Amino acid sequence: MPVFDNIRLLITSSDVLHSWAVPALGIKMDACPGRLNQVGLNIGYPGVFYGQCSELCGVYHGFMPISVHGVSAERFIARYRFQD
């Protein structure tokens, strides 16, 4: 994700309740089946930020790591440019 930019995350689930959490970014949002939640994010510096699902959502709960990569806007655009 680009750093120094306002980002809106849309979070949902297809099976059970999850709680998308990345403590280093100050983000924790529930993912509920049938509901679309949103949260704002602004990454202050480049880096890799780790989190996890913080809801006991099932048997594979321990295998749900989250990583957010903060990169410069130029690098983000070069990597994720939409093709026509």
Contacts in CASP RR format, 6 or more apart in sequence:
PFRMAT RR
TARGET T0000
AUTHOR 0000-0000-0000
METHOD contacts of the structure
MODEL  1
MPVFDNIRLLITSSDVLHSWAVPALGIKMDACPGRLNQVGLNIGYPGVFY
GQCSELCGVYHGFMPISVHGVSAERFIARYRFQD
1 7 0 8 1.000
1 41 0 8 1.000
1 43 0 8 1.000
1 68 0 8 1.000
1 69 0 8 1.000
1 70 0 8 1.000
1 71 0 8 1.000
1 76 0 8 1.000
2 43 0 8 1.000
2 70 0 8 1.000
2 71 0 8 1.000
2 72 0 8 1.000
2 73 0 8 1.000
2 76 0 8 1.000
2 77 0 8 1.000
3 43 0 8 1.000
3 44 0 8 1.000
3 45 0 8 1.000
3 46 0 8 1.000
3 70 0 8 1.000
3 71 0 8 1.000
3 72 0 8 1.000
3 73 0 8 1.000
4 42 0 8 1.000
4 43 0 8 1.000
4 44 0 8 1.000
4 73 0 8 1.000
5 42 0 8 1.000
5 43 0 8 1.000
5 73 0 8 1.000
6 40 0 8 1.000
6 41 0 8 1.000
6 42 0 8 1.000
7 40 0 8 1.000
7 41 0 8 1.000
7 42 0 8 1.000
7 43 0 8 1.000
8 38 0 8 1.000
8 39 0 8 1.000
8 40 0 8 1.000
8 41 0 8 1.000
9 20 0 8 1.000
9 27 0 8 1.000
9 29 0 8 1.000
9 38 0 8 1.000
9 39 0 8 1.000
9 40 0 8 1.000
9 41 0 8 1.000
10 36 0 8 1.000
10 37 0 8 1.000
10 38 0 8 1.000
11 20 0 8 1.000
11 29 0 8 1.000
11 30 0 8 1.000
11 31 0 8 1.000
11 36 0 8 1.000
11 37 0 8 1.000
11 38 0 8 1.000
11 39 0 8 1.000
12 31 0 8 1.000
12 32 0 8 1.000
12 33 0 8 1.000
12 34 0 8 1.000
12 35 0 8 1.000
12 36 0 8 1.000
12 37 0 8 1.000
13 31 0 8 1.000
13 32 0 8 1.000
13 33 0 8 1.000
13 34 0 8 1.000
14 33 0 8 1.000
15 33 0 8 1.000
15 57 0 8 1.000
16 33 0 8 1.000
16 57 0 8 1.000
16 58 0 8 1.000
17 30 0 8 1.000
17 31 0 8 1.000
17 32 0 8 1.000
17 33 0 8 1.000
17 55 0 8 1.000
17 57 0 8 1.000
18 30 0 8 1.000
18 31 0 8 1.000
18 53 0 8 1.000
18 55 0 8 1.000
18 57 0 8 1.000
18 64 0 8 1.000
19 28 0 8 1.000
19 29 0 8 1.000
19 30 0 8 1.000
19 31 0 8 1.000
19 53 0 8 1.000
19 54 0 8 1.000
19 55 0 8 1.000
19 57 0 8 1.000
20 27 0 8 1.000
20 28 0 8 1.000
20 29 0 8 1.000
20 30 0 8 1.000
20 31 0 8 1.000
20 53 0 8 1.000
20 66 0 8 1.000
21 27 0 8 1.000
21 28 0 8 1.000
21 29 0 8 1.000
21 51 0 8 1.000
21 52 0 8 1.000
21 53 0 8 1.000
21 54 0 8 1.000
21 66 0 8 1.000
22 28 0 8 1.000
22 49 0 8 1.000
22 50 0 8 1.000
22 51 0 8 1.000
22 66 0 8 1.000
22 68 0 8 1.000
23 51 0 8 1.000
24 49 0 8 1.000
24 50 0 8 1.000
24 51 0 8 1.000
25 41 0 8 1.000
25 43 0 8 1.000
25 49 0 8 1.000
25 68 0 8 1.000
27 39 0 8 1.000
27 40 0 8 1.000
27 41 0 8 1.000
28 54 0 8 1.000
29 37 0 8 1.000
29 39 0 8 1.000
30 37 0 8 1.000
30 55 0 8 1.000
31 37 0 8 1.000
43 49 0 8 1.000
43 68 0 8 1.000
43 70 0 8 1.000
46 70 0 8 1.000
46 71 0 8 1.000
46 72 0 8 1.000
47 69 0 8 1.000
47 70 0 8 1.000
47 71 0 8 1.000
48 67 0 8 1.000
48 68 0 8 1.000
48 69 0 8 1.000
48 70 0 8 1.000
49 67 0 8 1.000
49 68 0 8 1.000
49 69 0 8 1.000
49 70 0 8 1.000
50 65 0 8 1.000
50 66 0 8 1.000
50 67 0 8 1.000
50 68 0 8 1.000
51 65 0 8 1.000
51 66 0 8 1.000
51 67 0 8 1.000
52 62 0 8 1.000
52 64 0 8 1.000
52 65 0 8 1.000
52 66 0 8 1.000
53 61 0 8 1.000
53 62 0 8 1.000
53 64 0 8 1.000
53 66 0 8 1.000
55 61 0 8 1.000
57 64 0 8 1.000
71 79 0 8 1.000
END
